[in-house]
Amino acid sequence: MRPLDGITVVSLEHAIAAPFATRQLADLGARVIKIERPGSGDFARGYDETVMGLASHFVWVNRSKESLTLDLKYPEAQRIMAKLLGEADVFVQNLAPGAAERLGFGKTELAEHYPRLISCNISGYGNSGPYRDKKAYDLLIQSEAGLLSVTGTPEVPSKAGISIADIAAGMHAFSGILSALYHREKNTGQGGSVEVSLLEALGEWMGYPLYYSHYGGSPLKRTGAVHAAIFPYGPFRAGDGKDVMLGLQNEREWEKFCSLVLLSPELKDDPRFDSNSKRVTNMESLTAIIHTAFSKLDSEQVVARLEDAGIANARINDMNEVWDHPQLAARERWREVDTSAGRIQALLPPATFSTFEARMDAVPELGEHTDSILAEIGYSTAEISRLRANKAI
């Protein structure tokens, strides 16, 4: 048994934010029925063809789901949707602003017809305010939420290398849905609505630079891979030309770094560097000192000194090195998942439970479960053929 066994989720979803939220519900045992447009489906299916002909984004966030094709412009498709919602616990959607309402599936209509249903609306900017109807994609939200202003080099702002606004929204939608399910079970017996916007989700994750800039009086500087407010914390080059990532968090570590890594114990009392704020202010001078010391060592020797001193450090891995990471292998984090193109490897979700393992079922083909789901809610083979001929499914 998994925690969400017996919970049914119906999702009008595309791209990343909503599919990531519902995949995590599926990981915990929920039945997720993914509604897709006939013929084309979730447009993330077409982002690339890198996973044996399938899209990398899609296989990541859509395993363990059932795919049902419906064209909700047709009244019969809307009636099918209504039947599904009548049996569902959760409805998730991240359509364009106002689209769900125009189809008759806004939170007000849902609350009226399905009082136990929990509805979750994921949007770019929320259902009110001057930006309500503005289109929103991940990179645009990274920009609006100020992430680009603190990421990159002094000369060039940079986006995060992953869809971080979508991921933030998906995570908060996931936790919000779990909270609503628990609230329904424990307190009211009634459903309700959960609203998550990409701007507000990423805004929450921007808490530290917001506080730093607003109350500190100046914005964080873009410092590449170097931490903007803690130093030394970032990549430093060894004598063999390889970079070593290291990070100090307190004055005790600074003292060890000076004496055991740099072999310059007197440096800990240098008035330019005797507090973190001073080390940040004098970052360039300290970087030159560190590079001079490291230039006499290769990267393995630098790492050995850091380990002996108890200083945190890491390799700067590329994707192939992460795929083959010895820690992931030692902890047996990889599983095999079926797809229409064959079996692929997938990482277990990061939360490890003592009582069950997350579900890792197949990534669905477009419309793979249409016939079986329709038969389940009472449609005959002839009726299903008629719906398909009329392009409603």
C-alpha positions as CSV (number, residue, x, y, z in Angstrom):
1,M,0.0,0.0,0.0
2,R,1.1,3.5,-0.9
3,P,-0.2,6.7,0.8
4,L,-2.4,7.8,-2.2
5,D,-3.6,4.4,-3.3
6,G,-7.3,4.9,-4.1
7,I,-7.0,8.6,-4.9
8,T,-7.9,9.6,-8.4
9,V,-6.5,12.7,-10.1
10,V,-7.8,14.1,-13.4
11,S,-5.4,16.6,-15.0
12,L,-5.7,19.0,-17.9
13,E,-2.0,19.6,-18.0
14,H,0.9,20.4,-20.3
15,A,4.6,21.4,-20.2
16,I,6.2,21.0,-16.7
17,A,4.5,22.6,-13.7
18,A,1.3,20.6,-13.5
19,P,2.8,17.4,-14.9
20,F,5.5,17.5,-12.3
21,A,3.0,18.0,-9.5
22,T,0.8,15.1,-10.7
23,R,3.7,12.8,-11.3
24,Q,4.7,13.1,-7.7
25,L,1.1,12.3,-6.7
26,A,1.4,9.2,-9.0
27,D,4.7,8.3,-7.3
28,L,2.7,8.0,-4.0
29,G,0.1,5.7,-5.6
30,A,-2.5,8.1,-7.0
31,R,-4.2,7.2,-10.2
32,V,-3.5,10.1,-12.6
33,I,-5.6,10.4,-15.7
34,K,-3.9,12.8,-18.0
35,I,-6.2,14.6,-20.5
36,E,-4.5,15.3,-23.8
37,R,-5.5,16.8,-27.1
38,P,-6.2,14.2,-29.8
39,G,-3.5,13.9,-32.4
40,S,-0.9,16.1,-30.7
41,G,-1.2,15.7,-27.0
42,D,0.8,17.6,-24.4
43,F,3.0,19.9,-26.4
44,A,6.0,18.8,-24.2
45,R,5.9,15.5,-26.2
46,G,7.4,17.5,-29.1
47,Y,10.2,19.4,-27.2
48,D,12.9,17.0,-28.5
49,E,13.5,13.3,-29.5
50,T,16.5,12.6,-27.3
51,V,15.2,9.6,-25.3
52,M,15.1,7.0,-27.9
53,G,12.8,9.2,-30.0
54,L,10.8,10.6,-27.0
55,A,11.1,14.0,-25.4
56,S,13.3,14.2,-22.3
57,H,11.0,16.6,-20.5
58,F,8.0,14.4,-21.1
59,V,9.5,11.1,-19.9
60,W,10.7,12.9,-16.8
61,V,7.4,14.2,-15.5
62,N,4.8,11.8,-17.0
63,R,5.6,8.2,-15.8
64,S,2.9,6.2,-14.0
65,K,0.0,8.1,-15.6
66,E,-2.9,7.1,-17.9
67,S,-3.3,9.1,-21.2
68,L,-6.9,9.9,-22.3
69,T,-7.5,12.0,-25.4
70,L,-10.4,14.4,-25.3
71,D,-11.2,17.4,-27.5
72,L,-13.1,19.5,-25.0
73,K,-14.6,21.7,-27.7
74,Y,-17.1,18.9,-28.2
75,P,-20.1,18.6,-25.8
76,E,-19.7,14.8,-25.6
77,A,-16.1,15.2,-24.5
78,Q,-17.2,17.6,-21.9
79,R,-19.7,15.1,-20.6
80,I,-17.0,12.5,-20.4
81,M,-14.9,15.0,-18.4
82,A,-17.8,15.6,-16.1
83,K,-18.2,11.9,-15.5
84,L,-14.5,11.6,-14.6
85,L,-14.6,14.5,-12.2
86,G,-17.6,13.0,-10.5
87,E,-15.4,10.0,-9.5
88,A,-12.2,12.0,-8.9
89,D,-10.6,13.4,-5.7
90,V,-8.4,16.0,-7.4
91,F,-8.5,18.1,-10.5
92,V,-5.4,19.8,-11.7
93,Q,-5.1,22.3,-14.6
94,N,-2.5,24.7,-16.0
95,L,-4.2,25.8,-19.1
96,A,-4.0,29.4,-20.5
97,P,-5.6,32.0,-18.3
98,G,-9.4,31.7,-18.3
99,A,-9.5,28.5,-20.5
100,A,-10.8,26.2,-17.7
101,E,-13.5,28.7,-16.9
102,R,-14.6,28.9,-20.5
103,L,-14.9,25.1,-20.6
104,G,-17.1,25.1,-17.5
105,F,-14.3,23.8,-15.2
106,G,-13.5,26.9,-13.1
107,K,-13.2,26.5,-9.4
108,T,-16.7,28.0,-8.7
109,E,-18.4,25.5,-11.0
110,L,-16.4,22.6,-9.7
111,A,-17.2,23.5,-6.1
112,E,-20.9,23.6,-7.0
113,H,-21.1,20.3,-8.8
114,Y,-18.3,18.3,-7.0
115,P,-18.2,19.4,-3.3
116,R,-15.6,16.8,-2.4
117,L,-13.3,17.6,-5.3
118,I,-10.0,19.4,-4.7
119,S,-9.2,21.6,-7.6
120,C,-5.7,23.0,-8.2
121,N,-5.1,25.8,-10.6
122,I,-1.5,26.5,-11.7
123,S,-1.0,29.8,-13.6
124,G,1.7,32.3,-14.3
125,Y,0.6,35.1,-12.2
126,G,-2.5,34.1,-10.2
127,N,-6.2,34.6,-10.8
128,S,-6.3,38.3,-9.9
129,G,-4.2,41.4,-10.3
130,P,-3.0,43.3,-13.4
131,Y,-0.9,40.4,-14.7
132,R,-3.7,37.8,-14.4
133,D,-4.1,37.3,-18.2
134,K,-0.4,37.7,-19.1
135,K,1.2,34.7,-20.8
136,A,3.9,33.1,-18.7
137,Y,6.7,30.6,-19.5
138,D,9.5,29.5,-17.2
139,L,12.2,31.8,-18.5
140,L,9.8,34.8,-18.5
141,I,9.0,34.1,-14.8
142,Q,12.7,33.7,-14.0
143,S,13.1,37.2,-15.4
144,E,10.0,38.7,-13.6
145,A,11.0,37.1,-10.3
146,G,14.4,38.6,-10.4
147,L,16.3,35.4,-10.7
148,L,18.2,36.7,-13.8
149,S,19.3,39.7,-11.8
150,V,21.3,37.6,-9.4
151,T,22.4,34.8,-11.7
152,G,25.3,35.0,-14.2
153,T,28.4,37.1,-14.5
154,P,28.7,40.8,-13.8
155,E,28.5,41.4,-17.5
156,V,25.8,38.8,-18.6
157,P,22.7,37.7,-16.7
158,S,21.9,34.1,-17.1
159,K,18.9,31.8,-16.6
160,A,18.9,28.7,-14.4
161,G,19.8,25.7,-16.5
162,I,16.6,23.9,-15.5
163,S,12.9,24.9,-15.6
164,I,13.2,26.3,-12.1
165,A,10.0,28.4,-12.0
166,D,7.9,25.4,-13.3
167,I,9.6,23.1,-10.8
168,A,8.9,25.5,-7.9
169,A,5.2,25.8,-8.9
170,G,4.9,22.0,-9.3
171,M,6.4,21.4,-5.9
172,H,4.1,23.9,-4.2
173,A,1.1,22.5,-6.0
174,F,2.1,19.0,-4.9
175,S,2.4,20.0,-1.2
176,G,-0.8,22.1,-1.5
177,I,-2.8,19.2,-2.9
178,L,-1.5,16.9,-0.1
179,S,-2.5,19.5,2.5
180,A,-6.0,19.8,1.0
181,L,-6.4,16.1,0.9
182,Y,-5.4,15.8,4.6
183,H,-7.7,18.7,5.5
184,R,-10.6,17.1,3.7
185,E,-9.9,13.8,5.5
186,K,-9.3,15.2,9.0
187,N,-11.6,18.2,9.2
188,T,-14.3,18.9,6.7
189,G,-15.1,16.0,4.4
190,Q,-15.3,18.7,1.7
191,G,-13.0,19.7,-1.1
192,G,-11.8,23.1,-2.0
193,S,-9.4,24.9,-4.3
194,V,-5.6,25.3,-4.3
195,E,-4.1,28.1,-6.3
196,V,-0.4,28.3,-7.2
197,S,1.3,30.9,-9.5
198,L,4.7,30.5,-10.9
199,L,5.6,34.1,-9.9
200,E,4.7,33.5,-6.3
201,A,6.4,30.1,-6.1
202,L,9.7,31.4,-7.5
203,G,9.2,34.5,-5.4
204,E,9.2,32.3,-2.3
205,W,12.5,30.7,-3.5
206,M,14.0,34.2,-4.0
207,G,13.5,35.0,-0.3
208,Y,17.2,35.4,0.6
209,P,18.1,37.8,-2.2
210,L,14.9,39.8,-1.6
211,Y,15.7,40.3,2.0
212,Y,19.4,41.0,1.4
213,S,18.6,43.6,-1.3
214,H,15.6,45.3,0.4
215,Y,17.0,45.6,3.9
216,G,20.7,45.7,2.9
217,G,20.2,48.6,0.6
218,S,22.0,47.2,-2.4
219,P,21.2,44.3,-4.7
220,L,23.2,41.1,-4.8
221,K,25.9,41.1,-7.4
222,R,26.1,38.5,-10.1
223,T,29.2,36.5,-9.4
224,G,29.0,33.5,-11.7
225,A,29.6,30.3,-9.8
226,V,30.9,32.1,-6.8
227,H,28.5,32.7,-3.9
228,A,27.6,36.4,-3.7
229,A,27.3,36.7,0.1
230,I,29.6,34.0,1.5
231,F,33.3,33.7,0.7
232,P,35.3,31.7,-0.1
233,Y,32.5,29.6,-1.6
234,G,32.8,28.7,-5.3
235,P,35.2,27.2,-7.8
236,F,39.0,27.7,-7.5
237,R,41.6,26.6,-10.0
238,A,44.3,24.1,-9.1
239,G,47.7,23.8,-10.8
240,D,46.5,21.2,-13.2
241,G,43.9,23.6,-14.7
242,K,41.0,21.8,-13.0
243,D,38.5,23.7,-10.8
244,V,37.6,22.5,-7.3
245,M,34.4,23.7,-5.7
246,L,34.7,24.5,-2.0
247,G,32.6,26.3,0.6
248,L,33.2,27.8,4.1
249,Q,30.3,28.5,6.4
250,N,31.8,29.8,9.6
251,E,35.0,31.2,11.3
252,R,36.1,27.9,12.6
253,E,36.2,26.6,9.1
254,W,38.1,29.7,8.0
255,E,40.8,29.1,10.6
256,K,41.2,25.5,9.4
257,F,41.2,26.6,5.8
258,C,44.1,29.0,6.5
259,S,46.2,26.7,8.6
260,L,45.6,23.3,6.9
261,V,44.8,24.0,3.3
262,L,46.6,27.3,2.5
263,L,49.3,26.6,5.1
264,S,49.2,30.2,6.0
265,P,47.8,30.3,9.6
266,E,48.6,34.0,10.0
267,L,46.0,34.8,7.3
268,K,43.1,34.1,9.6
269,D,43.8,37.3,11.6
270,D,44.4,39.5,8.5
271,P,42.1,42.4,9.1
272,R,41.0,42.2,5.4
273,F,39.6,38.7,6.0
274,D,38.7,38.3,9.7
275,S,34.9,38.1,9.0
276,N,32.8,36.8,6.2
277,S,31.6,40.3,5.2
278,K,35.2,41.5,4.9
279,R,36.1,38.4,2.9
280,V,33.2,39.2,0.5
281,T,34.3,42.8,0.2
282,N,37.9,41.8,-0.5
283,M,37.0,38.8,-2.6
284,E,39.5,39.6,-5.4
285,S,42.5,39.9,-3.1
286,L,41.6,36.6,-1.3
287,T,41.0,34.8,-4.6
288,A,44.5,35.7,-5.8
289,I,45.9,34.3,-2.5
290,I,44.0,31.1,-2.9
291,H,45.0,30.7,-6.5
292,T,48.6,31.2,-5.7
293,A,48.5,28.5,-3.0
294,F,46.5,26.1,-5.2
295,S,48.8,26.6,-8.2
296,K,51.4,24.5,-6.5
297,L,49.0,21.5,-6.2
298,D,46.9,19.5,-8.6
299,S,43.2,19.2,-8.1
300,E,43.5,15.8,-6.3
301,Q,46.0,17.3,-3.8
302,V,43.7,20.3,-3.2
303,V,40.8,18.0,-2.5
304,A,42.9,15.9,-0.1
305,R,43.8,18.9,1.9
306,L,40.2,20.1,2.0
307,E,39.1,16.6,3.2
308,D,41.8,16.5,5.9
309,A,40.7,19.9,7.1
310,G,37.0,19.0,7.0
311,I,36.2,21.7,4.4
312,A,33.2,21.0,2.2
313,N,34.1,20.4,-1.4
314,A,32.7,19.0,-4.6
315,R,33.5,18.0,-8.2
316,I,32.0,20.1,-11.0
317,N,30.3,17.3,-12.8
318,D,28.8,17.2,-16.2
319,M,25.6,15.2,-16.9
320,N,27.4,12.0,-17.8
321,E,29.3,12.1,-14.5
322,V,26.0,12.7,-12.6
323,W,24.4,9.8,-14.5
324,D,27.3,7.5,-13.4
325,H,27.6,9.1,-9.9
326,P,29.0,6.5,-7.5
327,Q,26.8,7.7,-4.6
328,L,23.6,7.2,-6.7
329,A,24.8,3.8,-7.7
330,A,25.8,2.8,-4.2
331,R,22.4,3.8,-2.8
332,E,20.6,2.0,-5.7
333,R,18.7,5.0,-6.8
334,W,18.1,3.9,-10.4
335,R,15.1,1.9,-11.6
336,E,13.9,0.9,-15.1
337,V,10.7,2.4,-16.5
338,D,8.8,1.3,-19.6
339,T,8.1,3.6,-22.5
340,S,6.7,3.1,-26.0
341,A,10.3,3.2,-27.2
342,G,11.6,0.6,-24.7
343,R,12.8,0.6,-21.2
344,I,14.7,3.6,-19.8
345,Q,16.4,4.3,-16.5
346,A,14.8,6.8,-14.0
347,L,15.8,8.1,-10.6
348,L,13.7,7.2,-7.6
349,P,12.0,10.2,-6.1
350,P,14.3,11.8,-3.4
351,A,12.0,11.0,-0.4
352,T,12.8,7.5,0.7
353,F,10.2,5.8,2.9
354,S,10.7,2.8,5.2
355,T,7.3,1.4,4.5
356,F,6.9,1.5,0.8
357,E,8.7,2.4,-2.5
358,A,7.5,5.0,-4.9
359,R,5.6,3.8,-7.9
360,M,7.7,3.8,-11.1
361,D,5.3,2.7,-13.9
362,A,5.4,3.3,-17.6
363,V,5.4,6.6,-19.5
364,P,2.1,6.5,-21.5
365,E,1.7,6.7,-25.2
366,L,-0.7,9.4,-26.4
367,G,-4.2,8.2,-25.8
368,E,-3.0,4.8,-24.7
369,H,-5.7,4.4,-22.1
370,T,-8.6,6.2,-23.9
371,D,-10.6,3.1,-24.7
372,S,-10.1,1.4,-21.3
373,I,-11.1,4.5,-19.4
374,L,-14.2,5.1,-21.5
375,A,-15.2,1.5,-21.1
376,E,-14.8,1.8,-17.4
377,I,-17.3,4.7,-17.2
378,G,-19.8,2.9,-19.3
379,Y,-19.1,3.5,-23.0
380,S,-19.5,0.6,-25.4
381,T,-17.1,-0.2,-28.2
382,A,-19.5,1.2,-30.8
383,E,-19.9,4.4,-28.8
384,I,-16.1,4.8,-28.5
385,S,-15.7,4.2,-32.3
386,R,-18.3,6.9,-32.9
387,L,-16.5,9.4,-30.6
388,R,-13.3,8.7,-32.4
389,A,-14.9,9.1,-35.8
390,N,-16.4,12.5,-34.6
391,K,-12.9,13.5,-33.4
392,A,-14.1,14.0,-29.8
393,I,-11.4,11.6,-28.6
